[in-house]
Amino acid sequence: MGDKTKEHPGAAGRATAADHPASVRNVVLVGHSGSGKTTLVEALALTAGAVNRAGRVEDGGTVSDYDDIEHRQQRSVQLSLVPVEWNGIKINILDTPGYADFVGELRAGLRAADAALFVVSASDGVDGSTRMVWEECAAVGMPRAIVVTHLEAARADFEEMTRVCAEAFGADDPDAVLPLYLPLHGPQGPDGHAPVTGLVGLLTQKLFDYSSGERKESEPGPDQLPDIDEARNRLIEGIIAESEDETLMDRYLGGERIDLKTLIEDLERAVARGAFFPVLAAAPAADGARQGLGTVELLELVTGGFPTPFEHPTPGVTTIDGEPREITPCDTGGPLVAEVVKTASDPYVGRVSLVRVFSGTLRPDETVHVSGHGLADRGHEDHDVDEKIGALSTPFGKQQRPVTHVIAGDLACVAKLGRAETGDTLSGKDDPLLMEPWEMPDPLLPLAIQAHSKADEDKLSQGLSRLVAEDPTMRLEQNQDTHQVVLWCLGEAHADVALERLRSRYGVQVDVVPHRVSLRETFAGRSAGRGRHVKQSGGHGQFAICEIEVEPLPGGSGIEFVDKVVGGAVPRQFIPSVEKGIRAQATKGVAAGYQLVDVRVTLLDGKAHSVDSSDAAFQTAGALALREAAADARIHLLEPVAEISVLVGDDYVGAVMSDLSGRRGRVLGTEQTSGGRTLIRAEVPEFEIGRYAVDLRSLSHGTARFSRAYARHEPMPPQIAEKIREQVKEAS
């Protein structure tokens, strides 16, 4: 770790294909938008010698946020892999977006990583969404460390932020969240702010000065040691408390001096198994500097304290038929099991898949089996196909650097997998396997679109299929009731990126149109109708008369047809024709153009002609009879009602419940859950929750989440139904 480094080892060169899982570390960066994750990635790449002093790679681009959309929006919108090398260890740094709309990219990064760095801004603190991700990592035992950034801010206080982090992340054991270093401050400026110029290692009691642009180690003066004694003693006690050596605490309390080597080894083991969470400080390099403050210490923590892929349990694996399959973790000679954690389209090489290999070794030009199951509800059809993979490469900014193989535990990009989608499993063609999918948030913001022109219409289907193949948090719906194409997204920013990608990447221009809710119609009471279709225009005429009665049924009954004709008034061969005409008209609606449901239609009587009656004539008569019955009846418009569950912090329960009431919602109940949160269950008309994904985030400051499920259709309030009817009349 940082305290073990005697001197800076210098630039370690660019990352290459790893030859052994023990020489790989997979680390995901987590933090809210603006916390400094991308800046930190570039600072680490600079210290590791992977980029030049301007933070650029050879082609002039940056190692992260290199997508054109990210440049325009000035924020990360996708998962980026930045591999660097330090002390002979390949570090795959996974930079994730901090904005809530792109949580799917974060989940992909968590799936591919073995440990997480939580990046916290000293000027902004810890937000609710970051706490929630910490809890998710804690639930699966993922090792974590905390990096405090933005120490250059005027009111930045590292010690205070350490306390905040211990409070936010150390609910079970605050003494497991402790700093490994304390900042050294330079002279105060005119504004009274003393910049951080270096660090002091609490274990080794060494000073690391970064003020010259390079890390220089020195011994502290006698007057500086007392200032760190309290923090040092607390750190040692925290390490010993997590030690696997149960005698260590007794020896320490008995006055025995624990040697530095033992402390560092116990610290590394505690970090690797997710029992201790060190806090570090980092800052980007100043202009012309070669190292950012704290970057060496951070790289040492990652290589020395974070787990190897051997220590990462393999997610559940089954055969294609669902039979469980035991897979030895990170066995480079075992059966191939790899997962597509990200899919992108390159204008020159086509589809590129970022893959994490969990077992076996992946090589160029071999044929693999591609399995995708379990995401059919999001527009991703189940598939099992064999494909020949193309070149393997390691991404670095916009560059792709070829590699000869990818072993278990490593990540790389695979070209030319035409059918592979995010979340798919790659396995041997003769031994097809399937990994259990990772949890994805439900997209709950509807975006109704239509092609801008005929040329766009021809390309729309292919563009949309590619879009959802890249992003499993996006769901494509072809609504049969409203005849709309709907992209379900996680939020407005997610929707904006989807539209931008359709336009810039796939050349499809679309227009956003109002999202229509699937309404229904039904009869409020009994009514009768007579359908008369009699025409004579030379040759065979058309003759059909039928009389019906319509009555409402309970919700969910659909259309029930009953034949009560006596005496052959309607010949038997034409009774199905009447039913067909009635059902066709019910599909078109009888009042506002929405499907008619939940009625019983009884055929009572009718007339036929021996020559002019026909199947078509009685279909028309049945439709006319239903329309006449509707004209004399009161028709209810039925709106869909969703049952929603909102998980929200206790501080926002009142505001959320008040908001639900304003949406015509009915609260069904509440229950306390862990972590100071409440689960609210309610029924709300779908008309009122079209933008709830956006509004709830604003209402709860990004800390609430909700799910929804269709409950039933029920009558709309008369005043709202009348507005809908007027809109239909105006549109027609």
N, C-alpha and C positions, 0 to 999 in steps of 0.2 A: 504494500500500500504506500501511500505518499511518504510516510515516515521512514520507510525502508530504503528509499532512493538516496544514494549518496551523491549522485550528480545526474544531470540531465543526459539521457542516453543519445540525444540528438534525433534528427528525423529518421524515422524507421522505414521510410519508403512506402510505396503504394501497396495496397492490399492485393493479394493473389489468392488462388484457390488454396484452401486449407488442406493439409494432408492428414490431420488427426483431429478428432473432435475436441480433445483436451486443449488444443491451441485455438479454439473459437470461443468468443463471448457474443451473445446476442442480447442487445440492450435496447429497450424502447424508452423514448423520452415522452413524458406525460406532463401536461400543465395547461392552464387556461390560455386563451388567445392573448398574445402580448407579453407572456411571461419570459420570453427570450430563448425559447427552445432552438429555433433555427440559428440564431446568432451563436448559441453555445455549440451547436454542431460544427459550425464553421471555425470556431475558435479551437475546438478539439482537433479538427482536421489540419489546421495550421500548425498546432503544436506537434502533431504526429508527422508533419512533413508531407502531408498529402496534397496541400494547396500552397500557393505562393502567399506573399505577405498581404496581398489585396483580397485574400480569401477566394481566389479564383483557380479553376482548373485550367488545363492547357488551352481549351478552346475559348477561354474568356468567360465562361459561365460560372455560376455558383454551384456548390455541391448539393444544395437543397433549395426548395422553392424556385426551381428552374422552369416550371411550366408557364406558358404565356398567360394563362388565366390567373395564376398566382401573382405574376407581375402586375397585371391590371388591377386585381383586387387587393394587392398589398397584404396578403395573408396566405398561410398554408391551407390548401384545400385537399391534399392527398398525402398518402403515406410515401415517405422517401427513404431509401436505403443508402447510407453513406458508410462504406467500409474503410477502416483505417487499420494500421498495424502499429503495435506498441510492444516493445520487449519480446518480439517473436510471437505475439498473440494477435490474431485477426479479430478485430472488434467490428461487428455489424451494428451500426447505430441506426435505429429506426426512428426517424423524426415524424411525429404525428401532428395533425392539425389540432389546435386547441379550441376551435369554435364548435359548439354543440351540434351543429348541423352535419358535421363530418365525423361523428362518433363511430361510424362504421369503419373508417380508416384507422381510428384508434383501436377498435376491437381487433382488427386484422394485425396491427402491430403487437398487441398483447399476445395474440395467438402465436406469432412467429418468434417472440422473444423469450428469454429465460430469466430476465430480471428487468426492473423498471427504475428509471431515474425520474423522480418527480421534481420538476423545475418550478420554483416559487419565486415570484418577484418581490424584492424587499420593499418596493413602493406600493404594491397592490395587495399583498397578503395571500391567503388561501381562500379560494372561492368554494361554494357548495358543490359544484360539479367535480372539482378535483378531489374533494373529500369522498364523494361517491365512488370515484374510480379507485381510490385507495382502499375502500372497503371491499370492492370487487377483487382487487389483488390479494387482500388479506384472506378472503374466503377461499382462495385456491393456493394460498401459501407462497405467492410469488415474492422473491427477495426484492427489496426496495432500498433506495437511498434518496436523499433530498439534496438538491442543489439550490442555493439562494443566489439569485441574480440581481441585477440593477443596483449593485452596491454603490454606484456612482450618484444615485439620486440624493438630493439634498437632505432628506430626512431618513435615509436608509439606516437601519440599525440591525446589524446581524444578530446580536444577542437577543434583541426583542423578537426577531423573526424565528430564532431557534425556539423561544418559548411558545410562540404562536403555533409552530409546527408540532411541538410536543403536545400541545393542547388539542390540535386538530387531528393528528395522526396517532397519538399515543394513548388512546382512550383506555386500553387494557393495561398499558405499562408505560407511563411517561418517561421512565428512566431508560427505555429502549430507543428513544429518539434523542440523540445527543451529538454535539459537534465533535469532529476529529481535529479541527483547527480553529483558531481564533484569528480574526483579521488584525493586521498591523496598520495603523493610520499614519499618514504623513502630516506635514504642517497644515494648520487651518488656513483656508483661503479667505478672501474678503467677505464672503457670505457666511463665515463661521463653520463651513463644512470641511472636515478633514478627510481627504480621499484615502481609500484603502490602497496600500502600496505593497502589501505582502501578507504572509500568514505565519503563524507559529504553530508547530505541531505539538499537540498536547501530550502525546506519548513520548516522543523523542526529545521534546523541548528544544527543537531546532527552529531557527528562523529561516523563512524562504522569502527573499526580497525580489519582487518583480518590477521595481521602479525603473530599472534600466532597460526593460523590454525582454530580459532573459532572467530565468530563475537562478538566484544565487543563494547558496546556503551559508549560514553563519551561526555562531553560538550566541544565545541571549546574554544580555548583561545581568549582573546580580539584581539590579533594581527591577528587571522585567519578570523574573521568575515568580515572585509572590503574586503577581497579577493573574497568573494562570493556574495557581495551585488548586483553587476550589474547583474550577472546571475540569482540571486533570484528574483530581481525586474522584469526582463524580463519574467521569468517563471510565476510569479503571474499575470502579464498583459496578457500573453498568455492564462492562465486558465480563467481569467475573461472575455476575449474577446469571449470565447466559452461557457460562462455560459448561462444557460437558464433563469437566473434571469437578466432581462435587466436593473435593477436598480443598479446592483453590480458595473459596470464600473463607473457610476456617483458617487457612494459613495466612490469608491477607489480614483478617481481623485480629489474628494473633501477633501481628506486627512483622510478618515475613515480607521481605521485598520481592515482589514478583518480577522476574526478569522480562525485559522488553520483548524478546523473541516469543515467549509464551503468550504474552498479552496480544501481540499482533496475530499469532496463529489462532487464538481463541476468537479474536475479533473477526477474522476472515471466515471462520467456520460459522459464527453466529449470523453474519451478513448473508452467507451463502444459503443458509437454511431458513432465512426469513424471520429470524428472531431478534435481530438488532438492526436499527435503521439510522446509519450515520448521516449527519448534516454537514455539508461542505459549502464553500463559497466559490464562485467563479465569475469572471468578467472577461470580455473580449480583449484582444491585444490592442494596444494603442497603435496609432499610425507608425509604421516602420518597425514595430516590435515583432518578435518572432514567437512569443508565447503570451497567452492570456493568463491573467491571474487565476490560480487554482486549477488550471487545466492539466498540469502534470499530476497533481494530487488526484484529480478525478480519474485520469487514465490509469493510475496505479491502483485505485480502488476497484475499477472495473476488471482489470486483469488479475489482481490478487484476491479480491474479495467476492466478486460475483461468481455464480456457479457456472460450471462447464455444461454443455448440452447433455452430458452423461447424467447430470442431476435433475434434468427436466423430464418428468414422466410423460410418456407418449400418450396422446389422447386416445380414446377408445377406438379400436379398429375391428371391423367385421369383414366377413366375406360379402360379396354382392347380395347373397341371399339372407344376410343378417346374422350369420353364425359368428359368435365372438372369436377373435383371433389374438393370441398372445404374441406380442412383438417385443423383443429385447430392446430396451432403450438405446438409441444411438449406435446400433450395430452396423458398421460400414459394410460388412459382408452379408448382412441379412437380406430379407426380401425388401424390395423397393417400396417404400411408403413415403410419399411426399405430398404436399398440399399447396395449392395455388392460393396465396394470401392477397394477391393484387393482380389485376389485369389492366393492361393499357394498350392503346393502339398507336403504333408508330407509322407515320406516313410512308416510310421507306421499307421497313421490314415487316409491317403488318402487326398482328397481335403479339404482345410480349407479356409473358406471365412471370411474376415474381414468385418463387417457389421456396418453401422451407422443406428440407429433406429431414425426415425423422428416422428413417432406417434405410440401409442400403447405400448405393452410390449411383448417381445419375451421370450418364455420359452422352455426348453428342451423337446424333444420328441413330439412336436406338429407338425401337418401337415400344411405346408404353400404353397402358390401358388408362383411359380417362373416365372417371366415374363422377357423376354429379347427381345427388339424390337429396330430396327433402326441401327444395325451395320452389316447388311447383306453384305454390300460392303467390309467389312474387314474379311470375312470368318466366321462371327458369325451369324448363322442362327437364325431367329426369333423363339421363343419358348414360350409355355405356358404349364407348367407342375406342378403337385402337388408333393411335396416331404416332407418326414418326416425328420426334422432336428435332428441332433445328439446332442452331449454335447455342452454346452456353456462354454466359458472360456475367461479369460483375458490373453493376451500374455505378457510375460516378458522375453526378450531374447529368448532362445530356449524353455523355459518352457511354459506350458499352465496351468493356474490356474483356476480350475472350479468355475463357478458362477451359482447361482440358477435362475437368470433371467436377462434380459437387458431391461431397461426402455427407453422411448423416451428421446433422448438427449445423450445417452451413446453409446459407441462402445464396441464390443466384437467379438470374433471369434466363428464361427459356423462350426461344423464338419459334414461331410457326406452329404453335398449338392452336389450330383453327377453331376447335370446338371447346377448348378448356375455358371455364369461367371461374371467377373468384369463388373459393370454397370447394372446388373440385379436388379429388384425390388422384394422384398419379401412382400407378403401381405396375408391376410386371405384367406383360400381356398374357402370360401363362399362369399367373397367380393374381387375378384381379381382386383388389381390396378396397375398402371404403372407410374413411375416417369420419367419426361423428362430427357434425357441423358445430361451429362455435355459435354462441348466442349473438343474435343480431337484433337491434332495436327495430320495432315496427314503424314503417313510414306512415305518418298519419296526417300529412298535409296534401290535399289533392290539387293537382295542376292539370286542368283540362286544356288540351292543345288540338290544333288542326293545322294541316299543311297550308303554307302561305300561297302556294301556286300549284298548278298541275305538275310541274317539274319536281317540286318538293314532295308532292304526294307519292310520286313514284319511288322516292328514296327514303320516305319516312319510316316504313316498316323495318328496313335493314338498319337504319340509324338507331331506332329505338331498341332493337334486339341487341345491338352492340353495346348500347349504353347500359342496359340492365345486366348484360354479361359482365361488365366491368364492376358494377356496383350492386351487390346483393341487398343493400339497404334501400334500394329503389324498387318499387313494384309497378309493373305495367298492367293496366286494366283496360280491356275493351268492353265497355259497359253495354250490355245488350238492351237494357231498358232505355237509356238516354242516348244511345248510339254515339257516345263520346269516347275519345281516347284519353285516358287519364294516367298521368304519372304521379304516383304517390311518393312524396319526398319527406325528409325529416324536418325541413324548415325552409324559409325563404331563400337563404343563401345556398342551400342545397339545390333548390329549384333553379336559381339563377345560373349555377354552374352547369346544371343539366342542359339548360337552353343554350348556354354558350358553347358547350361541347357539341351539341347537335349542329350548331351553325358553323363553328370553326373547324371541328375535327371531321365531321361527316357531311358537311355541305348542305345541311337541311335547315331551311328557314321555316319556323312555325309561328303561329299566332296563338296567344293565350286567350281563352274564352271563358266566360263564367261557368263554373262547375255546377252541373244540374244534379239535384238529388232525385233518386228513383221514387216518384210518388205512385200511388195507386188510387183507384176509384172503387166505390162500392155503393150499393143502394142503402138508403137509410130506412126504408120500409117497403111494404109490398107495392107492386105496380103491375099493370097489364099492358100489353102492346099487341098490335095487329100489323103484320107485315103483308103488304099486297104488292105483288110484282106481276103486272098483266100488261103485255105489249103485243101488238100485232103489226108487223111491217112487211107483209108479203111472205109467202112460204110458211115455214113453221114459226109460230109465235112463241111467247114466253108466258107461262101461267103458273103462278104459285101463290097461295094464300096460307098463312099460318097465324095462329093466335097463341100467345104465351103468357105466362105469369112469372114474375120475378120476385124473389124474397131474399132478404139478407141471411147470411150464415155466419157462424163464429169466425174470428180471425184465423187465417191459415187454412181455410177450407178449400180455397181455389174456386173453380167453376164446376158446379154439379148440374148435369142435364138429366131431366126425367121425362119419359114419354108416357102421357096419359091419353093418347088419342084412341077413340073408340069408333068402331064401325067402318074403319078404313078411310076416314075423311082425308087423311094424308097417307098415301100408299107406303107400305113398309120400306120400299127401296129408297124413298126420299127422306125418311126420318133422319138417317145419318147426315144427309145433306143439310137439313135444318140445323142440326147440331154443329156441323162444320162452319156454317155461316155465322152462327151465334158466337162460337169461339173465336173466329177471325175478327169479328167486330169487337169482342171483349178485349182482344189484344191491342186494338187501335184505340180503345177507350170510347166513352159515350158522352163525356162532358168537357173535359179539358185535354183530351189526347193522351191520358195515362191508362195503363192496363186496368181493366175491370177484374176484381177478385171477390171472393167470398160471397157468392150468390148461388141460389138454386134457380135454374130456369126450367120451367115445366111447360112442355108442349101440350096444349089442351085440345086444339081443333085446327082445321084448315080445309082447303079445297084444292083439287087437282083437275087437270084436263087430260083426257086420254091421249091427246096428240101433242099439245103444246107444253106440258109440264116436263121439267128436266132437272138434273142434278144442279146445274148452275142457277136455274130459276129459284129453286127452294133454298139454295145458299143465300141468294140475294134477299129472299123474303125473310129468312131467319135474322139476317143483319138488320133489316128494316124494322122488324118487330122489336128487337132489342133497343134500337134507337128511339122508337116511339114510346116504349115503356120508360126509358130514361127521361124523355121530355116531360112526362107527367109525374116524375118522382123527384124526391130530394136526394141529391147525390153527395155523398161525403168524399172529400179528398183525404186520402190516408198518407201520412208521412212516416218514414222509418224512424224508429227510436233505437238508440244505442245504449247499451249498458256499459258505463265507463268506470274504471278504477283509477283513482288518482293517488299516487304516493307522494306526500308532501311533508316538508318540515313542519313541526308543530307551530312555529311562528307564523306560518302562512295559512293555517287551516281556516280561520275565520274569513280571510279574503277569498279563498278558493270557494268556500261554501256559498258565500254571498254572490260570487260571480256565477256559480252554477244556477242559483235561483233566478238570476237575471236572464238566464238562457232557457227558461221554462223547464229547468231540471227538477227532478224529484230525488232527494237524497235518501238512499235505502239504508244506510248505516255507516258507521265509522268504527275503526279498531286501531288500537295502538300497536306499533311495530317497533323493532329495535332501532337504535340510533336516533331517538328523538323525532320519529316520523309517524305520521298517521295515514292510514289507508281509508280513503273515502270512496264509497260505492254509490253510484247515482245512475238514473235513467235520464237521458237528455235527447231531445229531437235532433236528428242529424243535420237539420237546417241550421242549428245553432252552434255546431262544433266544427264547421268547415275550416276555420282558422284557429281552432283551439290549441293546436300544437305551438303556434306562435304566441298566442295570448297567455297561455299558461306559463310559458318560459319567462315572459315579461313579468307576470304576476308574482312568480316565486323566485325571481332572480336566478333562473336557470337550475334550481334545485329540485323541481318536481318532475315527475314523469307520469304518463298515463297510458292505459290500454283501452281498447274499445272492442265491442262485439255487437253484432246485430241482435236486437231483442225481438222486435215485431213492428208491424205497421199499425198505427192507430189514427183516429180522425184528427184532422187539424182544427184549431180554433177557427170559427166561421170568418172572422175578420181577415185572418191570414189566407184562408182558402179563397176568399173573394178576390184578394189581390192577385193571387196566382191565376185565377180565371181571367181577370182583366189583362194580365200580361200575355196570356195565351191568345186572347182575342186581338190584342194589338199586334202581336207577332204574325198572326195569320191575315 
